[in-house]
Every structure is written in structure tokens, then in C-alpha cells.
């Protein structure tokens, strides 16, 4: 038997080898399926209106399910989640509530508080927590007040409504422990934090995803759930027999996972006991559950009276008891000593595992941040199903979609057919993948599960995702939008974290990225001059106008970030090719190809006018139809990203790759105009000569860093702002086509409606771009060593090595999450509940971005994806 320290590693090895399917069950159930593009069959793409929260309890989903604290199998055949009722609400709490894109004054926004506290990579141990008000949930108040607020006002949050006053809430914790890959022990802890005895209805719920109602050939077989003496027994022709058993004497309730067409549209439906039957029965006593105790959705109903400050516990076990055909009688499951042994063992093994992952030099608070960041990534893995051609065509049993859909959103992506577990930015705020977000997720994922991280890097490059023209899909709302090309960078980081041995992985990545690089060159360099357009590139409102929309004047927008990303992309592909060529000479000419392409792109940034010599900065520019240019002198992260385009070649590498070495020498001899991006070289202390390939040469790098590390510009107490603070007093304004466009420093939420207005790149601190620039500094440090000292902060009179600057930036970013000398976490700002209350202050969110001046959490406040990069910063800094 494996020791506690070895147990999770053994499970991971078994999962990777196929010996045991430890990843088969996990937290793959989304927390919001309503308001998504997949469920939108409207004419004009109004997803939030077509399937609102009010429909979610009554309407069967087409593509995937949602729930609270939920798990499912990796095909989402079955789903298990928690439902609650405080006796006051008009509906069961089956899913988290929030406002759609048109409801919040800063875009979509979850209006609840829940946390992912723990998870091992195989989900052998998981913990989830939720705070549920004991008074009526203020649905109408949250809608009305947010609707009345403008963009210049803060969001109205659940904590602002007063429902948590006097601690009148339930703290609900769910622990999961796997006895085997398909045997889950569950403990639900219900803590009454209020001053009086209170009653809570707890309904652990099991159901089958509806795959039978859509009229698809061969998919009309209906599974069944049966109530059986305080438990639920499910039979499915593919899954087999699954049993949910709870301790005590719960009431079994059954209905069908079918739409209540009578409630929604006044039409007769498929079932007498539709999806909201359990809700209506609990809330209003309606006869809407099947007295025969059969259906496709069922719950075990517990009604718990808990004294003031008291706690209650429910033990549950969910087990696959026989394979298909499941003819055997369902066995009685162990909820006694064996159950307790599993819970204790998995908790102990999780602690032992993370003790090995998180360096001993990390403080207790830093270790907690890293562990919860990883937990968020683990809980953010979602089953994602979307057959775009089927979605465009509609289902046989449903009304045909409007004809406009054939030419609308994602119509050019008919080839896509997703049926995968994917790392999502957030299971509620963004319950769909985004290409560059996913690439960033893979870095901290590789720290705990390199096998899954590599699978995720490869996933969007597979033929059922990547467009036949070579484009990587951006995100569900518009697959054809353009995200930064960071997959090659992510592949290298994952390869290195995994030990630098899996060359087959690098080769698979390179083959597909060759197609994508070609797509960029053919589609996003309109003038063929090696400067790139790209569009918004994920930086929503960073410029004076929407970079993803038609320009206000005739011409092309030549982008410093687009060009910087492509220079970085070329170098990343060069690095991949070099690593492969050492083992297989066939890749050497690929390396020379990307060496040359990088040189052309990097030099073009200077020749074509993106670099401003007077300002020592890179800017976007408009190239008008007559050939003239209009520089857009906005000092933003757009002008910092070229720093990330850098790598170092050593004499050892060049000796192993003589063709590359010869081409480098020829280039410098015959094309000396490229010396600025290829020419820097030095002899390191180990005696080996190194050559720097960088879009930003040594002299320009020092000048750009002087701006980046200036506290009056980009450097804040908690990392790098996305827009220079100099624009607070001096906004940038440009007149184009008879209109004026302005960019000013906005350190918090966006006051602009550009790109939906639901995020802001005009001043806040974003983790992914900060992380990328920290990595770039370390890459420069690998070349310069301690020989190059930079004034940091600018005008401080103190000089540091580049590694020391990277360390300091990492410390500032980590400081967002850990208590300061006053025991306050900067990310929680002025909210006393989160700063001081013992039930709240150690529960961590991983928000979308942070206030540029005070570090307060902003945007998608429950976000866990890219902000989990803080875990990698901690592990790197403290290792």
C-alpha cells in the first residue's frame, strides 16, 4: 500500500497509464448553463434573454447541466449536486444566482459567495463551501439596484443587501473523498452561524443529463432513477447502475429532467412531473413529484433543525455498483467505519501531497493561497459539449432555428464538435473556454497534473477545434475572434515544469502550430510588412476605440502587442524546434525558418514606426489608405508586451545545430540591419558564449523598463498596471473621421461600454500579463546574469539585477492575497466582513483583475482561472 506521501502520485500515474480511471469522475458540472451561447436559439444571439435564470429550474438544457458543489462523470451521463432551501425563498437554491451581461452595471456578475477550498488533481479529495442567507434571498433587490446604477458606480453586491447581518447565514461545506475511481464518499456539513435555532432543507440531487428529448436518431432511450428505501438507484445503458445512498431516513423525491412547457409557454409537455417538480413540491407543497418514485431526476430530502451556532452532518455515498447491463440488485453502501476511514485517509493524503508540491519556504498564508488557487483550477474543469453544426441546424424535435443563425455567430465554425473536459476560466462567470486563458491555466496545472496540462495544451489544436484554415478558436461567444498566440509559450512552460523529457508532446504541438502561425501571417499582416493587426487580442478596451470592430477611418491598425505576440510566437517555435532538433535533425531547418521570421518581425517594428524613439515606447498606429500613419500614443501594456519576445541561444546549442549556427552567421554578415535584434552576445561566468534574440534590444530594454518600473506610470504597490498612471492627468485623445476618441487612466471597473464594458484594461492589474513580464525579466536575466543592474523603482537611486526585479514584482503580486502587517488582505479592500470576520477572512477568491492603485479585487470576482498563476509565482519564488 502506498504511503500518504505517495498515494496521490500513484493515482496520477495510474490515471496517465490507463491502469485506473481516477479522472473519470470529477467536479465537471458547470455552475451556470443558462445564458450561454450553446443554449441560445434566438434569432439575434441574445443569450442572456433567451435562457434566463428564471428558466433554469424549469427548462431542460440541451448541451450540459449545472448545479452547486456538483460532480459528474467525464461524459456527463449522470450529475450530482446540492440543493438547499431556507424556508423563505421563492425557489430552491439549486444553482448560483447572478446578473446577465445586460443586468449588471459592469456586465455579467455572480451575486453569491462560494469557494473552492481544496482538490487533489485526481479529485480523490475535494472541499467546497457556500454561505447561504437564512432570510429570503434578495433576488429582486439585486436586479433593481444594479439596473439603476451607472458605469461610474460600484456594483451592488449580496453583502451590501444586509442579508449576512448578525451572522444569519448557513455555512455549508461539502467534502468529497474517493474510495475508488467510481465510488465517492460525501460529507455535507451544515453550520448555523445565526443567533437562533433555524431549519434548512438539504436535498442532495442525482439526475441524468437529458440526451433523449431532441429527436436525434438512436438517442431516444431514457434512463431511469428509482427511489428505494431512502436512496436512489439509477440505471443507464452505457453507465450501468449508480446508487446514491444517504444516512438517516431522508424522503425520496423523483421527477423528470424534462422542460415544464406548461409553466414557460402554456403548452403540454412530455412529463407530468417535469424538471421543477421537486422545487414546486418543497416550496409550495404541490403534487409535482412522482408518487411511483421513478423519473430521471431525484433527491434525498433532509429537513434539519440546527441550534444557534450549531452544526449538523449528512453522510452520502455515490457509487457505480455494476456495469451495463445493470441487472444486479443494488447493494447497501457502507456509511460507517469504512466510510470514515476513506474520508480520513484522503484528507491526510491530500495534505501530504501538497506538502511536497508547495515549498517549505512558503509562509503558511502563501501555502494556503497556492493550495486554494490550485483547488480553483481543479474545480474549474468542466464537461463541455457543443456540436456547432447541430446547433446551427437545430434538433428534429424542436422548432427550426431562425434562418439568420446560418449566417450569424460561429456559423463559419460548423466543423467544431466538442465533447471534452476543459479547464474553464470560471464555472459561473465564464463557463466556456477561452484560448489564451486556457494556455495560462496550463502553467499552474502542470505543477500538479502535467498529464492533464499537456492534454489541455493539445486540445484546442485538435482537428475538432482548430479551424481548417489554421485558426485556434477564441471563445464561445465568437470563435472567430482573435486571442494572443500563447499556445507555444504555454507548451514550453509545461514541458519544462514536467521535467523537459516529453519530446513527443512538443512535436505534436509544433505540427499543429505551424498551421496556426501560417494563419496569422496570411490573415493578420494585411500589408505584408511583418507588423500585425490581430484585433482586440483579449485586451478589450485598452485602446481609444474597439480594436475588434471596424475602424473609424479607412486603413489598418498596426499593433505593437500583435507584433510583439508574433515575435514571441516565432521565438517560442524556434525554441521548440531547437529542443526537437537536438534529438531529430529533421527539425533543424524549422528552427532556421523561425529564427529568420523572428528577425523580420522584430526589425519591422522599428522600420514601420511602432517604436517611438523620443518616448522610448512601442505604440499602435493607424496606417491610412494613403500610406500615412497616425500614432496612437497610449502608454499601455500594448507597449510592454514586446519585452516578452526574447530567448537566448548558447554556443552549446549552436554547436549541436551547425545549420542554425551557419545561418545566424550568414544573416549577421549579409544583413547587418538585423544586428539590433540578433547581435547582442556575451560570455557568461560558465565560459559559454550566449546570444540574445530579442525584439527589444539591450539599450531599448533599459529604456522601456524605466517606464515600466516607474511608480508614476506602470509600477504599483501590487504589480504592473495595464495603463500608465500618467494618463490620469493627461488622457490621450485622437480625432478620427470627425469623432474624438479618448483613453484615460481608470484603475477600477470600466466606465466605457467598449467590448461590452465587462472588463477593463485601462489601469487595473491583470495577472497573466504581469506573469508574462515577470517571465520575460527572468529570460533576460538568463542572458545578462547579475552584470546588468536596473534602477528599481525608477528614480529611487537603488539598482537591482533583473532577477531581483522579477522577484520584487512577484512579491507585489503575491501580496494581493496574503494578510499585510495590519492583518488585511489588499484584494478585499474596505469590506470588513472579508477582512476581519473569522468565518470569511481566510476564504479566498481569485478575481479577474485588481484595482491599479489599492489592489482591490475587481471584475469577475469569483474568477479562478488565469489568476491562479499566483500559485506558480509562489512556487517559483519560494523554491
ZAMARGU-4260 file (C-alpha; in steps of 0.2 Angstrom, whole numbers, plus 5000, padded with zeros to 4 digits):
<rodrens>
0) 5000/5000/5000 | 5006/5017/4996 | 5011/5029/5009 | 5001/5045/5012 | 5015/5055/5003
5) 5015/5043/4988 | 4996/5040/4987 | 4991/5054/4975 | 5006/5052/4964 | 5002/5034/4962
10) 4984/5038/4957 | 4990/5051/4945 | 5002/5038/4937 | 4988/5025/4936 | 4977/5038/4928
15) 4990/5043/4915 | 4994/5025/4911 | 4976/5020/4909 | 4978/5007/4923 | 4964/5016/4934
20) 4952/5029/4928 | 4955/5041/4943 | 4949/5056/4932 | 4933/5048/4926 | 4923/5057/4940
25) 4926/5075/4945 | 4919/5092/4948 | 4915/5093/4929 | 4897/5100/4932 | 4896/5118/4927
30) 4888/5131/4939 | 4879/5140/4925 | 4872/5133/4909 | 4859/5146/4907 | 4864/5162/4897
35) 4876/5153/4887 | 4879/5153/4868 | 4876/5134/4867 | 4858/5136/4874 | 4854/5151/4864
40) 4842/5148/4849 | 4837/5166/4847 | 4837/5175/4830 | 4849/5189/4836 | 4861/5180/4848
45) 4853/5187/4864 | 4859/5173/4875 | 4855/5181/4892 | 4837/5184/4887 | 4834/5168/4878
50) 4838/5157/4893 | 4837/5167/4909 | 4840/5162/4927 | 4821/5161/4929 | 4820/5147/4916
55) 4834/5137/4923 | 4824/5127/4936 | 4811/5123/4923 | 4819/5120/4907 | 4830/5105/4901
60) 4847/5110/4895 | 4852/5105/4878 | 4871/5104/4880 | 4876/5102/4898 | 4870/5104/4915
65) 4873/5115/4930 | 4872/5114/4949 | 4881/5118/4966 | 4896/5108/4973 | 4892/5097/4958
70) 4901/5082/4951 | 4898/5071/4936 | 4907/5058/4925 | 4918/5063/4911 | 4903/5061/4898
75) 4891/5069/4910 | 4879/5054/4909 | 4874/5057/4927 | 4875/5073/4938 | 4876/5075/4957
80) 4874/5092/4966 | 4867/5100/4981 | 4850/5109/4983 | 4845/5120/4998 | 4830/5129/5004
85) 4830/5141/5019 | 4811/5141/5020 | 4810/5159/5015 | 4815/5159/4996 | 4803/5158/4982
90) 4813/5144/4974 | 4825/5131/4979 | 4843/5136/4979 | 4849/5123/4965 | 4861/5135/4956
95) 4870/5151/4959 | 4861/5167/4955 | 4869/5182/4946 | 4866/5195/4933 | 4867/5193/4914
100) 4878/5204/4903 | 4864/5217/4902 | 4859/5216/4920 | 4875/5221/4929 | 4881/5239/4928
105) 4898/5232/4923 | 4892/5216/4914 | 4888/5199/4920 | 4891/5196/4938 | 4888/5182/4951
110) 4879/5188/4966 | 4883/5174/4978 | 4898/5169/4989 | 4906/5151/4987 | 4923/5145/4987
115) 4934/5130/4981 | 4944/5126/4996 | 4953/5110/4991 | 4956/5097/4977 | 4969/5085/4973
120) 4972/5083/4954 | 4963/5066/4953 | 4949/5073/4964 | 4952/5060/4977 | 4949/5074/4989
125) 4939/5090/4987 | 4931/5103/4998 | 4918/5116/4993 | 4910/5130/5003 | 4895/5141/5002
130) 4887/5154/5013 | 4868/5154/5011 | 4857/5168/5019 | 4844/5162/5032 | 4832/5176/5027
135) 4824/5177/5009 | 4837/5179/4996 | 4836/5197/4989 | 4834/5192/4970 | 4823/5207/4966
140) 4833/5219/4976 | 4849/5214/4967 | 4841/5216/4950 | 4833/5233/4953 | 4848/5241/4961
145) 4861/5236/4949 | 4849/5240/4934 | 4848/5258/4942 | 4867/5260/4944 | 4878/5268/4930
150) 4895/5263/4924 | 4903/5276/4936 | 4896/5267/4951 | 4901/5252/4960 | 4892/5235/4959
155) 4878/5231/4971 | 4884/5215/4979 | 4875/5202/4990 | 4885/5208/5005 | 4878/5226/5003
160) 4860/5220/5005 | 4862/5216/5024 | 4857/5198/5022 | 4873/5192/5032 | 4870/5204/5046
165) 4870/5196/5064 | 4878/5181/5055 | 4861/5175/5050 | 4868/5163/5037 | 4872/5144/5034
170) 4890/5139/5031 | 4888/5124/5020 | 4903/5113/5017 | 4904/5098/5005 | 4919/5086/5006
175) 4922/5073/4993 | 4933/5058/4995 | 4935/5044/4983 | 4936/5026/4989 | 4939/5021/4971
180) 4938/5030/4954 | 4919/5027/4954 | 4915/5027/4972 | 4913/5044/4981 | 4910/5047/4999
185) 4902/5064/5003 | 4900/5073/5019 | 4889/5089/5019 | 4892/5100/5035 | 4878/5112/5039
190) 4883/5126/5051 | 4870/5138/5058 | 4880/5154/5061 | 4865/5163/5067 | 4859/5168/5085
195) 4844/5156/5084 | 4839/5139/5080 | 4835/5138/5062 | 4829/5125/5049 | 4837/5121/5032
200) 4831/5109/5019 | 4845/5100/5011 | 4842/5090/4995 | 4857/5080/4988 | 4851/5078/4970
205) 4855/5065/4957 | 4850/5066/4939 | 4854/5060/4921 | 4858/5073/4908 | 4844/5074/4895
210) 4850/5066/4879 | 4834/5059/4874 | 4822/5073/4870 | 4829/5081/4855 | 4824/5068/4842
215) 4841/5063/4837 | 4842/5045/4828 | 4847/5031/4840 | 4847/5043/4855 | 4829/5041/4862
220) 4832/5028/4875 | 4828/5035/4893 | 4837/5030/4908 | 4828/5029/4925 | 4830/5033/4943
225) 4820/5024/4956 | 4818/5028/4975 | 4822/5013/4986 | 4821/5015/5005 | 4830/5031/5007
230) 4841/5030/4992 | 4841/5032/4973 | 4846/5019/4961 | 4849/5024/4943 | 4850/5013/4928
235) 4859/5018/4912 | 4863/5008/4897 | 4880/5015/4895 | 4885/5020/4913 | 4877/5005/4922
240) 4870/5006/4939 | 4873/5020/4950 | 4867/5022/4968 | 4865/5037/4979 | 4863/5032/4997
245) 4861/5044/5012 | 4862/5041/5031 | 4846/5043/5042 | 4829/5042/5034 | 4828/5055/5020
250) 4812/5057/5010 | 4815/5051/4992 | 4808/5063/4979 | 4808/5060/4960 | 4803/5069/4944
255) 4809/5070/4926 | 4823/5080/4919 | 4811/5087/4906 | 4805/5105/4902 | 4790/5112/4911
260) 4782/5118/4895 | 4766/5122/4904 | 4774/5135/4915 | 4785/5143/4902 | 4774/5143/4887
265) 4757/5136/4892 | 4760/5120/4881 | 4758/5102/4886 | 4774/5094/4890 | 4782/5077/4889
270) 4781/5074/4908 | 4768/5075/4921 | 4782/5078/4934 | 4795/5090/4925 | 4812/5097/4930
275) 4805/5109/4943 | 4794/5096/4951 | 4805/5094/4967 | 4806/5113/4968 | 4787/5116/4967
280) 4784/5102/4980 | 4796/5108/4993 | 4792/5127/4991 | 4773/5126/4989 | 4768/5108/4993
285) 4762/5104/4976 | 4759/5087/4970 | 4773/5088/4957 | 4784/5073/4962 | 4780/5056/4955
290) 4772/5045/4969 | 4779/5030/4960 | 4796/5036/4964 | 4803/5035/4947 | 4810/5048/4935
295) 4826/5054/4928 | 4829/5067/4942 | 4829/5063/4961 | 4833/5070/4978 | 4835/5064/4996
300) 4826/5077/5006 | 4833/5081/5023 | 4824/5094/5034 | 4837/5099/5048 | 4834/5110/5063
305) 4850/5116/5069 | 4853/5126/5086 | 4861/5143/5086 | 4880/5141/5082 | 4877/5123/5080
310) 4882/5110/5066 | 4874/5095/5058 | 4881/5082/5046 | 4875/5072/5032 | 4884/5057/5025
315) 4881/5051/5007 | 4889/5039/4996 | 4888/5039/4977 | 4894/5023/4969 | 4894/5014/4952
320) 4888/4997/4958 | 4888/4987/4942 | 4892/4989/4924 | 4880/4989/4910 | 4868/4980/4909
325) 4865/4983/4927 | 4854/4968/4931 | 4861/4965/4949 | 4851/4971/4964 | 4859/4987/4971
330) 4869/4983/4986 | 4868/4993/5003 | 4883/5005/5004 | 4894/5007/5019 | 4891/5024/5028
335) 4900/5018/5044 | 4918/5014/5049 | 4924/5011/5031 | 4917/5027/5025 | 4926/5037/5039
340) 4942/5028/5035 | 4941/5034/5017 | 4937/5052/5022 | 4952/5052/5034 | 4964/5044/5023
345) 4960/5055/5008 | 4961/5071/5018 | 4978/5065/5025 | 4985/5061/5008 | 4980/5077/5001
350) 4989/5086/5015 | 5004/5075/5012 | 5003/5078/4993 | 5003/5097/4994 | 5017/5097/5007
355) 5028/5090/4993 | 5021/5102/4980 | 5022/5119/4990 | 5040/5123/4995 | 5044/5124/5014
360) 5050/5141/5012 | 5032/5147/5008 | 5024/5155/5023 | 5008/5147/5030 | 4997/5161/5022
365) 5006/5159/5005 | 5004/5140/5006 | 4985/5142/5009 | 4984/5154/4994 | 4993/5142/4982
370) 4983/5127/4988 | 4966/5136/4985 | 4972/5143/4969 | 4975/5125/4963 | 4959/5120/4970
375) 4950/5133/4959 | 4959/5126/4944 | 4953/5109/4948 | 4935/5114/4951 | 4936/5124/4935
380) 4937/5108/4925 | 4921/5107/4915 | 4912/5095/4904 | 4910/5105/4888 | 4898/5098/4874
385) 4895/5109/4859 | 4891/5102/4841 | 4891/5118/4831 | 4884/5111/4816 | 4869/5103/4825
390) 4867/5119/4835 | 4866/5129/4818 | 4854/5116/4811 | 4843/5113/4826 | 4836/5097/4833
395) 4822/5087/4824 | 4811/5088/4839 | 4812/5106/4841 | 4807/5121/4831 | 4819/5125/4817
400) 4831/5139/4822 | 4829/5156/4813 | 4837/5157/4796 | 4848/5171/4802 | 4858/5159/4813
405) 4865/5151/4797 | 4875/5167/4794 | 4877/5173/4812 | 4888/5169/4827 | 4900/5155/4824
410) 4892/5150/4808 | 4910/5148/4800 | 4914/5135/4814 | 4902/5122/4808 | 4916/5108/4810
415) 4918/5110/4829 | 4911/5096/4839 | 4917/5097/4857 | 4914/5083/4870 | 4928/5086/4882
420) 4934/5090/4899 | 4941/5108/4898 | 4949/5120/4910 | 4937/5135/4911 | 4941/5152/4917
425) 4927/5150/4930 | 4912/5138/4931 | 4899/5153/4933 | 4907/5169/4926 | 4915/5161/4911
430) 4908/5143/4909 | 4917/5141/4892 | 4935/5140/4887 | 4945/5155/4880 | 4961/5150/4870
435) 4973/5162/4879 | 4966/5160/4896 | 4967/5141/4894 | 4985/5142/4889 | 4989/5152/4905
440) 4979/5139/4916 | 4991/5126/4910 | 5006/5133/4919 | 5000/5131/4937 | 4990/5115/4931
445) 5007/5107/4926 | 5013/5110/4944 | 5001/5096/4950 | 4995/5087/4935 | 5007/5088/4920
450) 4997/5075/4910 | 4981/5085/4911 | 4990/5101/4907 | 4998/5093/4891 | 4981/5087/4886
455) 4974/5104/4888 | 4988/5112/4878 | 4985/5100/4864 | 4966/5100/4865 | 4962/5116/4855
460) 4975/5111/4842 | 4965/5096/4838 | 4955/5094/4822 | 4938/5096/4830 | 4943/5113/4837
465) 4956/5121/4826 | 4948/5128/4810 | 4953/5120/4794 | 4962/5137/4790 | 4973/5135/4805
470) 4964/5147/4817 | 4963/5142/4835 | 4945/5146/4842 | 4944/5161/4853 | 4929/5158/4865
475) 4911/5153/4864 | 4904/5170/4860 | 4914/5172/4845 | 4926/5158/4840 | 4932/5169/4825
480) 4939/5182/4837 | 4957/5183/4839 | 4966/5178/4856 | 4985/5181/4858 | 4996/5166/4851
485) 5002/5160/4868 | 5000/5141/4865 | 5018/5138/4860 | 5024/5148/4875 | 5012/5138/4887
490) 5019/5122/4879 | 5037/5126/4883 | 5032/5131/4901 | 5023/5114/4903 | 5037/5105/4895
495) 5049/5112/4907 | 5039/5110/4923 | 5036/5092/4918 | 5055/5089/4918 | 5059/5093/4899
500) 5058/5075/4893 | 5042/5073/4883 | 5048/5077/4866 | 5033/5068/4858 | 5022/5081/4866
505) 5032/5096/4859 | 5032/5088/4842 | 5013/5086/4842 | 5011/5104/4847 | 5024/5110/4834
510) 5015/5101/4820 | 4998/5110/4823 | 5006/5127/4827 | 5014/5128/4811 | 4997/5129/4803
515) 4992/5142/4816 | 5007/5153/4813 | 5004/5152/4794 | 4986/5158/4798 | 4992/5173/4807
520) 5005/5178/4793 | 4991/5176/4780 | 4977/5184/4789 | 4984/5197/4801 | 4998/5205/4791
525) 4987/5214/4779 | 5001/5224/4771 | 5014/5210/4771 | 5026/5221/4781 | 5028/5210/4796
530) 5018/5221/4808 | 5002/5213/4813 | 4984/5218/4817 | 4976/5205/4827 | 4961/5215/4833
535) 4957/5217/4852 | 4968/5202/4856 | 4959/5199/4873 | 4963/5217/4879 | 4945/5223/4877
540) 4945/5242/4879 | 4964/5246/4880 | 4964/5257/4865 | 4954/5273/4861 | 4942/5263/4850
545) 4936/5245/4849 | 4950/5236/4841 | 4939/5221/4836 | 4927/5232/4826 | 4928/5242/4810
550) 4940/5256/4811 | 4933/5274/4812 | 4943/5278/4796 | 4949/5268/4781 | 4966/5259/4784
555) 4974/5246/4795 | 4978/5246/4814 | 4996/5240/4816 | 4998/5234/4833 | 5013/5234/4845
560) 5005/5220/4855 | 5000/5210/4840 | 5018/5212/4833 | 5026/5208/4849 | 5015/5192/4851
565) 5020/5186/4834 | 5039/5190/4838 | 5037/5180/4854 | 5027/5166/4844 | 5042/5164/4832
570) 5054/5163/4846 | 5044/5150/4855 | 5043/5140/4839 | 5061/5142/4837 | 5064/5136/4855
575) 5053/5121/4852 | 5061/5116/4836 | 5079/5118/4844 | 5074/5106/4858 | 5067/5094/4845
580) 5082/5096/4833 | 5094/5090/4846 | 5086/5073/4845 | 5080/5073/4827 | 5090/5084/4814
585) 5074/5085/4803 | 5068/5099/4814 | 5084/5110/4812 | 5078/5118/4796 | 5062/5123/4805
590) 5072/5131/4818 | 5081/5142/4805 | 5064/5146/4797 | 5058/5154/4814 | 5075/5162/4818
595) 5073/5172/4801 | 5055/5175/4803 | 5058/5182/4821 | 5071/5194/4814 | 5060/5200/4800
600) 5046/5204/4813 | 5056/5211/4826 | 5065/5223/4814 | 5049/5228/4806 | 5043/5235/4822
605) 5056/5248/4821 | 5056/5251/4802 | 5037/5253/4801 | 5036/5265/4816 | 5029/5255/4831
610) 5044/5261/4841 | 5044/5279/4846 | 5062/5284/4849 | 5058/5300/4859 | 5046/5292/4871
615) 5056/5276/4872 | 5040/5265/4870 | 5030/5255/4857 | 5013/5261/4851 | 5000/5255/4840
620) 4997/5266/4824 | 4984/5268/4811 | 4991/5266/4793 | 4979/5276/4782 | 4974/5272/4765
625) 4986/5285/4758 | 5001/5277/4767 | 5002/5290/4781 | 5002/5284/4799 | 4993/5291/4815
630) 5002/5285/4830 | 4991/5281/4845 | 5002/5286/4859 | 4993/5277/4873 | 5006/5271/4885
635) 4998/5254/4890 | 5003/5236/4891 | 5002/5235/4872 | 5019/5244/4873 | 5026/5232/4886
640) 5022/5216/4878 | 5036/5216/4865 | 5048/5213/4880 | 5041/5195/4881 | 5049/5192/4864
645) 5066/5186/4869 | 5076/5170/4870 | 5095/5165/4872 | 5105/5154/4861 | 5121/5146/4869
650) 5137/5141/4860 | 5132/5123/4866 | 5116/5124/4856 | 5124/5131/4841 | 5137/5118/4841
655) 5124/5104/4841 | 5114/5113/4827 | 5128/5118/4814 | 5115/5123/4801 | 5107/5135/4813
660) 5124/5142/4818 | 5129/5145/4800 | 5113/5153/4796 | 5115/5165/4810 | 5132/5170/4805
665) 5127/5172/4787 | 5112/5183/4792 | 5123/5194/4803 | 5136/5196/4789 | 5124/5199/4775
670) 5110/5208/4783 | 5118/5219/4796 | 5102/5229/4798 | 5096/5214/4809 | 5110/5216/4821
675) 5100/5225/4834 | 5088/5210/4837 | 5101/5197/4834 | 5118/5204/4838 | 5119/5205/4857
680) 5131/5192/4864 | 5141/5189/4880 | 5152/5176/4888 | 5143/5170/4904 | 5153/5165/4920
685) 5152/5147/4915 | 5163/5152/4900 | 5150/5149/4887 | 5145/5162/4875 | 5127/5167/4874
690) 5117/5176/4860 | 5102/5186/4864 | 5087/5186/4852 | 5075/5200/4857 | 5063/5211/4849
695) 5068/5224/4862 | 5087/5226/4861 | 5098/5229/4877 | 5098/5248/4875 | 5079/5249/4871
700) 5075/5237/4885 | 5083/5248/4898 | 5073/5262/4892 | 5056/5253/4892 | 5060/5246/4909
705) 5062/5264/4916 | 5044/5267/4911 | 5038/5250/4917 | 5046/5252/4934 | 5040/5270/4937
710) 5028/5271/4951 | 5020/5286/4942 | 5017/5275/4927 | 5015/5256/4927 | 5023/5251/4944
715) 5010/5250/4958 | 5012/5243/4976 | 5004/5227/4969 | 5011/5224/4952 | 5010/5232/4935
720) 4996/5242/4929 | 4989/5239/4912 | 4989/5258/4908 | 5001/5271/4913 | 4995/5282/4928
725) 5002/5297/4918 | 4985/5296/4908 | 4976/5301/4924 | 4981/5319/4922 | 4985/5318/4903
730) 4972/5307/4894 | 4976/5303/4876 | 4964/5310/4863 | 4964/5307/4845 | 4952/5314/4831
735) 4947/5301/4818 | 4933/5303/4805 | 4925/5318/4813 | 4925/5309/4830 | 4936/5311/4846
740) 4942/5296/4855 | 4950/5296/4872 | 4959/5285/4884 | 4961/5290/4902 | 4968/5280/4917
745) 4954/5270/4926 | 4961/5259/4940 | 4944/5250/4943 | 4929/5245/4933 | 4927/5251/4916
750) 4917/5267/4913 | 4917/5263/4894 | 4905/5252/4885 | 4918/5246/4873 | 4918/5227/4870
755) 4903/5225/4882 | 4911/5235/4896 | 4913/5220/4907 | 4931/5221/4910 | 4944/5235/4910
760) 4962/5236/4903 | 4964/5255/4906 | 4973/5254/4923 | 4969/5238/4933 | 4982/5225/4937
765) 4980/5209/4927 | 4989/5193/4932 | 4993/5185/4915 | 5002/5200/4908 | 5011/5203/4924
770) 5016/5185/4924 | 5022/5185/4907 | 5033/5201/4910 | 5040/5193/4926 | 5045/5178/4915
775) 5052/5189/4902 | 5063/5198/4915 | 5070/5180/4920 | 5073/5176/4902 | 5084/5192/4901
780) 5092/5188/4917 | 5097/5171/4910 | 5107/5181/4897 | 5114/5196/4907 | 5116/5187/4924
785) 5120/5200/4938 | 5130/5211/4926 | 5116/5222/4921 | 5108/5232/4935 | 5092/5242/4933
790) 5085/5256/4944 | 5070/5249/4953 | 5059/5258/4956 | 5063/5271/4943 | 5071/5287/4951
795) 5074/5278/4968 | 5093/5278/4966 | 5093/5259/4970 | 5099/5247/4957 | 5094/5228/4956
800) 5098/5213/4945 | 5084/5208/4933 | 5081/5193/4944 | 5079/5204/4959 | 5066/5215/4949
805) 5057/5199/4944 | 5057/5193/4962 | 5050/5210/4968 | 5036/5210/4956 | 5032/5193/4961
810) 5031/5198/4979 | 5020/5213/4975 | 5008/5201/4966 | 5008/5188/4980 | 5004/5202/4992
815) 4987/5205/4985 | 4982/5189/4993 | 4991/5187/5009 | 4987/5197/5025 | 4998/5213/5027
820) 5005/5220/5044 | 4988/5225/5048 | 4981/5208/5045 | 4971/5214/5030 | 4971/5206/5013
825) 4973/5220/5000 | 4961/5211/4987 | 4947/5213/5000 | 4948/5232/5001 | 4936/5240/5013
830) 4924/5225/5015 | 4926/5222/5034 | 4916/5206/5033 | 4930/5198/5022 | 4944/5207/5031
835) 4940/5203/5049 | 4926/5190/5051 | 4933/5173/5056 | 4920/5164/5045 | 4925/5174/5030
840) 4943/5181/5031 | 4953/5166/5026 | 4941/5161/5011 | 4950/5166/4995 | 4943/5172/4979
845) 4954/5173/4963 | 4946/5188/4954 | 4948/5193/4936 | 4959/5208/4939 | 4964/5221/4953
850) 4962/5240/4957 | 4978/5248/4949 | 4981/5258/4965 | 4975/5249/4980 | 4974/5231/4974
855) 4955/5228/4977 | 4948/5213/4968 | 4938/5218/4953 | 4928/5211/4938 | 4923/5193/4938
860) 4925/5192/4957 | 4924/5173/4958 | 4937/5170/4944 | 4949/5156/4947 | 4957/5153/4930
865) 4972/5164/4925 | 4973/5172/4942 | 4979/5155/4949 | 4995/5160/4941 | 4999/5167/4958
870) 5002/5149/4964 | 5016/5147/4951 | 5023/5163/4957 | 5024/5157/4975 | 5031/5140/4970
875) 5045/5148/4959 | 5049/5162/4972 | 5050/5150/4987 | 5058/5135/4979
</rodrens>
